[in-house]
Amino acid sequence: MAVPKHLKIVFRGIFQDTPEQWSFSTKWDNTQFGAPDAGVDDVDVVSIMVAQQVYMNNPRFSNRVRATEMRIYKIGNDGLMEGNPRLYSYGANEEPIGTAGRIYSPDSALVVTTEAVNRGRARFGRFYLPMPGYVLENDCRLSLANSQDAVNAAVTFLQAVSNNIDLPQSTADAEMLNISAGAIGVSQVVNNIRVGRVLDRVERRRRQLLESYTLSGTIGW
């Protein structure tokens, strides 16, 4: 199965005081006709780090959420990494950390859906943001105001990532992609971001938490 060439940027972290990890990834075009492909060294990591601090050092994320590293991969048509990845670990006192005192289950996530203009299986993509800090309404959903804040903040952050990927021999910014594998692979440029008002779940997270049980004692029935 083939995919279009692209850059993959992965944001990773932990939930503080636990070994539980979170991550979300984004995909970006790195090919301009008649010019060399952009590689991992064409990404301004420091500027994206600053943008991530602005994005995440905020009550929209729980203070249990801490970013620890960023990974950048150049992906070829075979879907495999080309060359070595670029790894960046946040140093002490520079990690993006949420500020809301609210704590949900670590498998709770706010889903960001990326939508392209055309039809087909590559139209939609999504990524799961770690434990939000928003207060839920009485109907157990985000308020309209908070979902709008989530959309606006995600767009601002993703635009900052786009602005800091340098395409060789071009003044254009990299564009975010939705990608599907296939005989030749399909990619579409994302032109809309949307956030629902219902929190979702990431099933694989719970396995990292240390489980302990409280016993009832003998039940006399």
Residue frames relative to the residue before (quaternion, step in Angstrom):
aa qw qx qy qz dx dy dz
M 1.0000 0.0000 0.0000 0.0000 0.00 0.00 0.00
A 0.2434 -0.7911 0.5499 0.1116 3.56 -0.84 0.98
V 0.1103 -0.7502 0.6441 0.1003 3.54 -1.33 0.36
P 0.5605 -0.5664 0.4559 0.3965 3.60 -1.16 0.34
K 0.5641 -0.5724 0.4612 0.3760 3.58 -1.15 0.54
H 0.1597 0.7861 -0.5861 0.1143 3.57 -1.06 0.71
L 0.4171 -0.6316 0.5709 0.3180 3.52 -1.39 -0.01
K 0.1623 -0.7677 0.6144 0.0824 3.56 -1.02 0.84
I 0.0802 -0.7861 0.6127 0.0152 3.57 -0.77 1.07
V 0.1161 -0.8065 0.5797 0.0035 3.55 -0.68 1.18
F 0.1717 -0.7610 0.6210 0.0762 3.55 -0.91 1.00
R 0.0487 -0.8289 0.5555 -0.0447 3.57 -0.70 1.13
G 0.1220 0.7965 -0.5881 0.0692 3.53 -1.22 0.47
I 0.4121 -0.6707 0.5515 0.2760 3.53 -1.33 -0.29
F 0.4123 -0.5983 0.5930 0.3469 3.49 -1.43 -0.03
Q 0.4944 -0.7059 0.4104 0.2981 3.56 -0.56 1.15
D 0.8239 0.1999 -0.2154 0.4845 3.53 -1.18 0.88
T 0.6992 0.3538 -0.2771 0.5561 3.60 1.21 0.37
P 0.4741 -0.6395 0.5045 0.3343 3.60 -1.26 0.25
E 0.4416 0.7181 -0.4452 0.3019 3.59 1.29 -0.02
Q 0.2132 -0.7977 0.5572 0.0883 3.57 -0.90 0.97
W 0.1134 -0.7499 0.6422 0.1115 3.54 -1.32 0.35
S 0.0462 0.7819 -0.6216 0.0082 3.56 -1.24 0.38
F 0.0250 0.7544 -0.6533 -0.0588 3.52 -1.32 0.34
S 0.2202 -0.8006 0.5504 0.0871 3.55 -1.07 0.73
T 0.1628 -0.7561 0.6287 0.0817 3.52 -1.29 0.57
K 0.2394 -0.7744 0.5735 0.1187 3.58 -1.14 0.66
W 0.1013 -0.8179 0.5657 -0.0286 3.55 -0.95 0.99
D 0.5001 -0.6406 0.4853 0.3226 3.55 -1.10 0.69
N 0.0615 -0.8049 0.5898 0.0222 3.56 -1.06 0.73
T 0.6302 0.5279 -0.3204 0.4707 3.58 1.27 0.26
Q 0.0246 -0.7669 0.6411 -0.0142 3.54 -0.87 1.04
F 0.5349 -0.6489 0.4265 0.3332 3.58 -0.82 0.96
G 0.8419 0.1799 -0.1540 0.4850 3.55 -0.90 0.99
A 0.7038 0.3994 -0.2631 0.5252 3.59 1.25 0.10
P 0.5990 -0.5525 0.4145 0.4051 3.61 -1.16 0.40
D 0.5462 -0.6012 0.4628 0.3549 3.56 -1.19 0.52
A 0.4779 -0.6224 0.5281 0.3246 3.55 -1.17 0.59
G 0.2031 -0.7809 0.5820 0.1011 3.55 -1.11 0.75
V 0.7566 -0.3933 0.2581 0.4541 3.54 -1.28 -0.04
D 0.6674 0.5050 -0.3108 0.4504 3.60 1.07 -0.61
D 0.5979 0.5568 -0.3634 0.4478 3.59 1.28 -0.04
V 0.5788 0.5491 -0.3777 0.4699 3.57 1.30 0.21
D 0.3222 -0.7438 0.5582 0.1772 3.58 -0.79 1.07
V 0.2308 -0.8305 0.4953 0.1081 3.54 0.14 1.35
V 0.6530 0.5372 -0.3319 0.4182 3.59 0.87 -0.88
S 0.6706 0.4892 -0.3040 0.4676 3.59 0.93 -0.85
I 0.6420 0.4990 -0.3290 0.4803 3.59 1.04 -0.72
M 0.5972 0.5575 -0.3568 0.4531 3.58 1.07 -0.69
V 0.6467 0.5088 -0.3166 0.4719 3.59 0.95 -0.87
A 0.6531 0.5090 -0.3112 0.4663 3.58 0.96 -0.86
Q 0.6563 0.5047 -0.3191 0.4612 3.58 1.00 -0.75
Q 0.6048 0.5402 -0.3567 0.4638 3.58 1.08 -0.63
V 0.6489 0.5060 -0.3148 0.4730 3.59 0.94 -0.88
Y 0.6720 0.5202 -0.2848 0.4436 3.56 0.99 -0.91
M 0.8171 0.3243 -0.1305 0.4585 3.56 0.75 -1.08
N 0.6218 0.5046 -0.3653 0.4746 3.64 1.11 -0.42
N 0.4921 0.6481 -0.3616 0.4550 3.51 0.79 1.14
P 0.5822 -0.6089 0.4014 0.3594 3.63 -1.07 0.54
R 0.5107 0.6282 -0.4519 0.3747 3.63 1.15 -0.02
F 0.7179 0.3095 -0.2252 0.5815 3.60 1.32 -0.20
S 0.5373 -0.6059 0.4821 0.3343 3.55 -1.16 0.66
N 0.5208 -0.6380 0.4602 0.3316 3.57 -1.15 0.56
R 0.5107 0.5999 -0.4362 0.4348 3.60 1.26 0.22
V 0.6352 0.5478 -0.3188 0.4413 3.60 1.22 -0.45
R 0.0777 0.7906 -0.6019 0.0817 3.57 -0.72 1.09
A 0.3171 -0.7317 0.5724 0.1905 3.58 -0.82 0.98
T 0.1651 -0.8161 0.5496 0.0676 3.58 -0.95 0.87
E 0.8301 -0.0473 0.0592 0.5525 3.61 1.03 -0.62
M 0.2437 -0.7215 0.6298 0.1532 3.50 -1.40 0.32
R 0.0905 -0.7904 0.6048 0.0361 3.57 -0.98 0.84
I 0.1136 -0.7957 0.5941 0.0310 3.56 -0.93 0.94
Y 0.0685 -0.8065 0.5869 -0.0205 3.55 -0.81 1.09
K 0.2620 -0.6988 0.6373 0.1921 3.52 -1.21 0.64
I 0.1440 -0.8210 0.5518 0.0259 3.56 -0.56 1.21
G 0.3037 -0.7695 0.5412 0.1512 3.57 -0.87 1.03
N 0.7427 -0.4240 0.2895 0.4300 3.55 -1.33 0.02
D 0.6459 0.5086 -0.3218 0.4697 3.58 1.22 -0.39
G 0.5422 -0.6424 0.3858 0.3801 3.58 1.29 0.03
L 0.6134 0.5533 -0.3386 0.4505 3.57 1.31 0.02
M 0.5955 -0.5803 0.4239 0.3590 3.53 -1.22 0.50
E 0.2473 -0.7414 0.6071 0.1436 3.55 -1.06 0.83
G 0.8254 0.1076 -0.1017 0.5449 3.58 -0.75 1.00
N 0.6758 -0.4697 0.3733 0.4281 3.54 -1.24 -0.50
P 0.4792 -0.6481 0.4936 0.3266 3.59 -1.10 0.56
R 0.3636 -0.6656 0.5859 0.2855 3.52 -1.30 0.14
L 0.1044 -0.8104 0.5765 0.0095 3.56 -0.66 1.13
Y 0.0211 -0.7923 0.6097 -0.0088 3.56 -0.94 0.89
S 0.1274 -0.7864 0.6023 0.0508 3.56 -0.69 1.10
Y 0.4379 -0.6903 0.5081 0.2713 3.55 -0.91 0.91
G 0.3875 -0.7176 0.5329 0.2257 3.55 -1.01 0.82
A 0.7085 -0.4269 0.3346 0.4515 3.55 -1.33 0.12
N 0.8472 0.1644 -0.1653 0.4774 3.54 -1.07 0.89
E 0.6795 0.4433 -0.3265 0.4849 3.61 1.18 0.28
E 0.4621 0.6912 -0.4504 0.3254 3.58 1.26 -0.01
P 0.4315 -0.6450 0.5537 0.3019 3.59 -1.04 0.73
I 0.0284 0.7982 -0.5963 0.0807 3.58 -0.74 1.11
G 0.4653 -0.6732 0.4972 0.2883 3.57 -0.93 0.86
T 0.3345 -0.7805 0.5016 0.1653 3.57 -1.16 0.50
A 0.5422 0.6243 -0.4174 0.3768 3.63 1.18 -0.19
G 0.4296 -0.7216 0.4846 0.2446 3.58 -0.96 0.84
R 0.4946 0.6753 -0.4183 0.3526 3.58 1.27 -0.05
I 0.1152 -0.7922 0.5978 0.0425 3.59 -1.02 0.84
Y 0.0890 -0.7558 0.6477 0.0354 3.53 -0.86 1.04
S 0.6715 -0.4192 0.3791 0.4791 3.57 -1.27 -0.07
P 0.5527 -0.6473 0.4043 0.3348 3.63 -0.93 0.80
D 0.6574 0.4873 -0.3407 0.4628 3.60 1.16 -0.29
S 0.4941 0.6229 -0.4470 0.4099 3.61 1.27 0.18
A 0.0332 0.8100 -0.5809 0.0727 3.54 -0.92 0.91
L 0.3499 -0.6789 0.5992 0.2399 3.50 -1.28 0.51
V 0.2622 -0.7997 0.5248 0.1276 3.57 -0.61 1.13
V 0.1561 -0.7455 0.6429 0.0811 3.53 -0.99 0.97
T 0.1625 -0.7916 0.5854 0.0657 3.57 -0.71 1.10
T 0.1980 -0.7672 0.6023 0.0969 3.55 -0.91 0.99
E 0.0993 -0.8267 0.5538 -0.0120 3.55 -0.74 1.08
A 0.2311 -0.7572 0.5989 0.1205 3.56 -0.93 0.98
V 0.6386 -0.5904 0.3501 0.3478 3.53 -1.22 0.43
N 0.7089 0.4789 -0.2692 0.4424 3.60 1.02 -0.75
R 0.5312 -0.5975 0.4857 0.3533 3.52 -1.31 0.19
G 0.5310 0.6390 -0.4556 0.3196 3.56 -1.27 0.18
R 0.7069 -0.5110 0.3011 0.3853 3.52 -1.30 0.33
A 0.6641 0.4988 -0.3170 0.4578 3.60 1.15 -0.39
R 0.4333 0.7391 -0.4472 0.2570 3.59 1.22 -0.02
F 0.8018 0.2640 -0.1168 0.5232 3.59 0.93 -0.92
G 0.0001 -0.7432 0.6687 0.0194 3.51 -1.23 0.67
R 0.0815 -0.8008 0.5895 0.0681 3.58 -1.22 0.11
F 0.0153 -0.7593 0.6457 0.0798 3.51 -1.30 0.33
Y 0.4190 -0.7258 0.5130 0.1854 3.51 -1.23 0.73
L 0.2379 -0.7649 0.5839 0.1318 3.58 -0.61 1.13
P 0.4972 -0.6856 0.4355 0.3052 3.60 -0.90 0.86
M 0.8739 -0.2176 0.1016 0.4226 3.49 -1.42 0.50
P 0.2531 -0.7931 0.5352 0.1431 3.61 -0.35 1.21
G 0.3867 -0.7191 0.5282 0.2333 3.55 -1.30 0.28
Y 0.4429 0.7176 -0.4436 0.3036 3.57 1.26 0.00
V 0.4368 -0.6340 0.5662 0.2945 3.56 -1.24 0.55
L 0.3423 -0.7282 0.5531 0.2157 3.57 -0.94 0.86
E 0.5040 -0.6393 0.4960 0.3021 3.53 -1.19 0.63
N 0.7181 -0.4367 0.3142 0.4415 3.59 -1.29 0.10
D 0.6833 0.4580 -0.2917 0.4881 3.60 1.16 -0.51
C 0.5212 -0.6786 0.3747 0.3571 3.61 1.34 0.38
R 0.5919 0.5263 -0.3858 0.4730 3.59 1.14 0.61
L 0.5919 -0.5144 0.4627 0.4134 3.54 -1.33 0.17
S 0.5012 -0.6002 0.5159 0.3498 3.54 -1.21 0.46
L 0.6426 -0.5021 0.3983 0.4198 3.56 -1.26 0.30
A 0.6436 0.5332 -0.3231 0.4439 3.57 0.99 -0.83
N 0.6878 0.4712 -0.2918 0.4687 3.59 0.94 -0.82
S 0.6377 0.4980 -0.3497 0.4722 3.60 0.99 -0.66
Q 0.6264 0.5175 -0.3420 0.4721 3.60 1.08 -0.63
D 0.6216 0.5278 -0.3338 0.4729 3.58 1.04 -0.77
A 0.6490 0.5238 -0.3173 0.4513 3.58 0.97 -0.86
V 0.6463 0.5077 -0.3158 0.4742 3.58 1.01 -0.82
N 0.6829 0.5004 -0.2983 0.4407 3.57 0.77 -1.02
A 0.6794 0.4943 -0.2942 0.4555 3.57 0.91 -0.92
A 0.6412 0.5174 -0.3285 0.4617 3.60 1.00 -0.79
V 0.6482 0.5124 -0.3216 0.4625 3.59 0.93 -0.86
T 0.6546 0.5144 -0.3179 0.4536 3.60 0.88 -0.90
F 0.6682 0.4965 -0.3020 0.4646 3.58 0.93 -0.88
L 0.6881 0.4799 -0.2890 0.4612 3.59 0.85 -0.94
Q 0.6125 0.5245 -0.3522 0.4752 3.60 1.07 -0.61
A 0.6293 0.5269 -0.3340 0.4635 3.58 1.04 -0.71
V 0.6232 0.5125 -0.3404 0.4828 3.59 1.02 -0.75
S 0.6439 0.5349 -0.3132 0.4485 3.58 0.90 -0.95
N 0.6865 0.5080 -0.2816 0.4374 3.57 0.90 -0.97
N 0.7508 0.3958 -0.2017 0.4888 3.57 1.19 -0.49
I 0.5392 0.5002 -0.4534 0.5035 3.53 1.15 0.80
D 0.2213 -0.8096 0.5359 0.0915 3.56 -0.44 1.23
L 0.1996 -0.7640 0.6047 0.1039 3.57 -0.67 1.12
P 0.4788 -0.6973 0.4449 0.2942 3.62 -0.60 1.10
Q 0.8564 0.0950 -0.1032 0.4968 3.56 -1.11 0.85
S 0.6749 0.4355 -0.2999 0.5147 3.57 1.08 0.65
T 0.3221 -0.7229 0.5739 0.2104 3.55 -1.18 0.59
A 0.4981 0.6657 -0.4181 0.3659 3.58 1.31 -0.05
D 0.4470 -0.6537 0.5376 0.2895 3.55 -1.23 0.54
A 0.5570 -0.5743 0.4706 0.3721 3.56 -1.19 0.49
E 0.2839 -0.7580 0.5649 0.1607 3.55 -1.09 0.70
M 0.4886 -0.6602 0.4890 0.2939 3.54 -1.09 0.76
L 0.2006 -0.8103 0.5474 0.0596 3.56 -0.99 0.91
N 0.2100 -0.6567 0.6952 0.2033 3.47 -1.43 0.40
I 0.0783 -0.8273 0.5558 -0.0232 3.58 -0.75 1.06
S 0.0468 -0.7629 0.6441 0.0302 3.53 -1.11 0.82
A 0.4389 -0.6740 0.5267 0.2750 3.55 -1.08 0.75
G 0.1632 0.7746 -0.6007 0.1121 3.55 -1.19 0.56
A 0.7788 -0.2966 0.2260 0.5044 3.56 -1.23 -0.32
I 0.7900 0.1221 -0.0722 0.5965 3.57 1.03 -0.80
G 0.4954 -0.6589 0.4267 0.3719 3.59 1.25 -0.20
V 0.1553 -0.7912 0.5890 0.0543 3.55 -1.07 0.75
S 0.0291 0.7761 -0.6299 0.0057 3.57 -0.98 0.82
Q 0.0563 -0.7704 0.6339 0.0380 3.52 -1.17 0.65
V 0.4678 -0.6724 0.4992 0.2826 3.56 -1.07 0.77
V 0.4234 -0.6998 0.5205 0.2453 3.56 -0.88 0.99
N 0.0256 -0.8150 0.5787 0.0138 3.57 -0.85 0.91
N 0.7749 0.2179 -0.1490 0.5744 3.58 1.24 0.08
I 0.1632 -0.7536 0.6313 0.0836 3.54 -1.12 0.81
R 0.0331 0.8003 -0.5987 0.0056 3.58 -0.95 0.77
V 0.1622 -0.7621 0.6230 0.0692 3.53 -1.22 0.68
G 0.3373 -0.7373 0.5522 0.1942 3.56 -0.86 0.96
R 0.5293 -0.6516 0.4548 0.2973 3.55 -1.30 0.25
V 0.6493 0.4801 -0.3172 0.4973 3.59 1.29 0.02
L 0.4178 -0.6957 0.5215 0.2636 3.58 -0.86 0.94
D 0.2756 -0.7520 0.5789 0.1530 3.54 -1.13 0.71
R 0.4039 -0.7012 0.5360 0.2406 3.56 -1.35 -0.07
V 0.2079 -0.7219 0.6436 0.1464 3.52 -1.23 0.65
E 0.3600 -0.8098 0.4191 0.1973 3.54 -0.12 1.34
R 0.6992 0.5308 -0.2944 0.3777 3.60 0.91 -0.83
R 0.5522 0.6691 -0.4004 0.2950 3.61 1.11 -0.31
R 0.6400 0.6018 -0.3529 0.3221 3.58 0.83 -0.92
R 0.5900 0.6295 -0.3746 0.3395 3.61 1.03 -0.62
Q 0.6464 0.5409 -0.3287 0.4262 3.62 1.16 -0.39
L 0.6094 0.5739 -0.3671 0.4057 3.60 1.14 -0.42
L 0.4652 -0.6555 0.5213 0.2866 3.55 -1.13 0.73
E 0.2155 -0.7942 0.5592 0.1009 3.56 -0.54 1.17
S 0.0643 0.7490 -0.6593 0.0122 3.55 -1.16 0.67
Y 0.3097 -0.7906 0.5139 0.1218 3.54 -1.05 0.81
T 0.2806 -0.7150 0.6160 0.1746 3.51 -1.21 0.69
L 0.2473 -0.8062 0.5249 0.1154 3.59 -0.64 1.12
S 0.4746 -0.6827 0.4849 0.2713 3.53 -1.11 0.70
G 0.4185 -0.6416 0.5157 0.3837 3.55 1.09 -0.70
T 0.7239 -0.4370 0.2964 0.4440 3.58 -1.30 0.11
I 0.2343 -0.7581 0.5966 0.1204 3.54 -0.89 0.99
G 0.2651 -0.8192 0.4931 0.1248 3.55 -0.58 1.14
W 0.4282 0.6758 -0.5237 0.2927 3.58 0.31 1.16
